[in-house]
């Protein structure tokens, strides 16, 4: 859990990245490993709603949709491979049904903090619905987070409020209020964390506010001579590559989470 002063250093300041010249945009043919267009994400699971593994036979699976090159192909050797690695049988009958979302813990409110927040930010930048709170209360840690959500229905502790800053001034106001009223702030990028860093401590009694950086997604400057750029922390990998490619550059960094994760984390 991060205290308020730390959040600027981790999630708000502009980020310097090294850029490399690329054949992208020059007309050269290159392998395309994913669809660079945006899509509707799964609310809790990794990936997009149009893409999933499904059985197309008793011992064969395929990937749905058209987002990836392997989509639509029958894979008869995948199930035997997974069974050998995991040491458990995998069958259509063994798929557990997902449960409906259970009741969330009550929201912990702070009148002074929320009043100040409402004066500093627009109403569209503040969210407190159950859906928003739950999405921002976990990463992709399979057992402790995703399993509990999909098959047990909820988490023991979730964030109490979600805030969407759109500028550094917004962040300064937010951090100032959090310091004044002793509020916990948790920066949120693409929700791809697999180390439990987004999990809310059950014994935390203070209000917990998720700071969603997704609206701070601009490339502020590209220094073509020194091959550096100043970019806001909330830009995701897809958008970053699209916008750099239009300028004749690329990040040169493609983590497995490039489609979903943000530059800031």
PyMOL commands that set and color helices and strands:
alter all, ss='L'
color gray80, all
select helices_A, chain A and resi 4-12+78-86+92-94+111-120+123-125+130-135+142-152+168-181+237-246
alter helices_A, ss='H'
color red, helices_A
select strands_A, chain A and resi 15-18+20-21+53-57+60-63+126-127+161-163+184-188+208-212+219-223+228-231+249-250
alter strands_A, ss='S'
color yellow, strands_A
deselect
rebuild
show_as cartoon
